[in-house]
Amino acid sequence: MADGAPFKAGFVVLLGRPNAGKSTLVNALLGSKLSIVSAQPQTTRHKILGILNRPDAQICFLDTPGLVPDPGDPLQSALRRTAAMSAKEDPDVLVLLVEPRKPDPKSLEELAALSRGPNPVILAVNKIDLPPVKGGPDEAAAAYSEAVKPAAAVRISALKKIGLEELLAEIVVRLPESPPFYESGQLSDRWERFFASELIREQLFALYKEEIPHATAVAIDQFIEGGKADVVRAMLYVERDGQKGILLGKQGRALRQLQDRSQQALAGFLGRPVELDLWVKVRRNWRKDPRALKEFGYLG
């Protein structure tokens, strides 16, 4: 630490609508792939902790599910509650991540309400690398600043890593003085089997159309380390027989492609060989079943 400045540590919640860029931002800030990303909205289903260790601070980022405006099923309602509760209960600093356009009144009212509290709010207008549109970053910043009254406002591109140092500086200055919460070098509080399920879900978004990734839950049944390769067995739960057929593909070719790509992604993440085995099972209407949602970790 320079000049004997006190060390700081705290929790920073990232809040925003689906596809605002929260997962891309946390990956860029950490310099490591932690949260899965997709062009499709509602990719993030869990609150994920990412830890950034600096000489002057330990910043514990919480990537939350996108705040769905109108939940269409109990799963979306559960994810919405997770994001809303995190915004109210977890932050030392709240980063409100928004897109570079004038917000609709409903979004403005809701995000402003969730941003009100005792802790400082930093407004981050993301995606400034995109071609400007009518009612772009200027109007977005003006509208949210008027409603939220943030402690600071920055303009960034998480994808292009523009403005991230300014954002970090605004965060650090507002963190409380504290010793670190986690050991130096620790990136998250999640186990490797959690990231295995997330990497498989990411490949689902890459390979299948909109219905299938959102209708699929991934459960890791087996994760054995050691030997020539880690052995991972995962069950993919879908809601209907037709979805199972799409996942499998003709003569199982689609599932084999998913398995191969997921195995490569997991081996790259772990830094060691992996043997991955995927299975598919129908669990009817699991997104509407509280018992299934609890089993898959979406309900407390």
C-alpha positions, 0 to 999 in steps of 0.5 A, a space after each residue: 500500500 502506498 504511503 501507508 494508506 489503510 487497506 480496504 475490503 468490501 462487497 460490490 453488488 452488480 445490479 441491472 436488467 438481463 443482458 446489461 453486461 454484468 457477467 462480461 464486466 465481472 470477467 473483465 474486472 477479474 481478468 479471468 473467466 468466472 461468469 458465463 456469458 451469452 448474447 441471449 438474456 437471462 444467462 446468469 442464474 446464480 449469485 456468483 462471487 468474484 474476488 479481486 485482490 489489489 495491493 490496496 483493497 480486496 473487492 468482492 464482486 457479486 454478479 447477480 441474475 438479470 432483473 427480469 421486468 415481468 417474470 414468466 415462471 417461478 424460476 424467473 421469479 426466484 432469480 428476480 428475488 435473488 437479485 433484488 435481495 442482494 441489492 438490499 442486503 449484500 453491498 458495501 457499494 452497489 454498481 447499477 449497470 445500465 445500457 446506453 439508452 434512455 430507460 423506459 419509466 418502469 425500469 427507471 422506477 424499479 432500478 431507482 427503488 432498488 438502488 435506494 439504501 444506506 450504501 453508495 451507488 455507482 452508476 455505470 453506463 455500459 456498452 459505450 463502444 456501440 454505435 450511438 442511438 437516439 437517446 444514447 449514453 447522455 440521456 441514459 446517464 441524465 435519467 438515471 442520475 436524476 432518479 438514483 442520485 448516485 455517488 458517482 457516474 462512469 461510462 464504460 465498455 465491459 467488452 472493450 475494457 474501456 473505463 474500467 480503471 475509473 470504475 475501480 477507482 470510484 469503488 475503492 474510494 468508497 469501500 470500508 477500511 477492513 482486512 481481507 475476507 478471503 485468502 490472497 489468490 482465491 478467485 471465488 467461494 464456489 466449488 469446481 463442480 459449480 463451475 462445471 455446471 455453468 460451463 456446460 450451460 454456457 455451451 448450451 447457449 452457444 449450440 441451441 436455440 432460445 428455448 433449450 438453454 432456458 428449459 435445461 437445468 444442469 446437475 453434476 452427479 459425479 466429480 472425481 479428481 485424480 488419475 489421468 483425468 478428472 471424471 465428471 458426470 452431469 445430468 441435463 434436465 429438460 421439461 418435455 420429451 421434445 426438448 430431450 430429442 432436440 438436445 440429443 439430436 439425430 443419433 445423439 450427434 448434438 449431445 456429443 457435440 455439446 459434450 465435446 465442447 463442454 469437456 474442452 471448456 472445463 479442461 481449459 478452466 481447470 487446467 487439467 484433462 477431463 472426461 465428461 459424460 452427459 445424460 439427458 432426463 425429462 423432469 416435467 415443468 421443473 421451472 414451475 416446481 418449487 421442489 426442483 427449484 430448491 434442488 437445483 439451487 434456485 431457491 433457498 
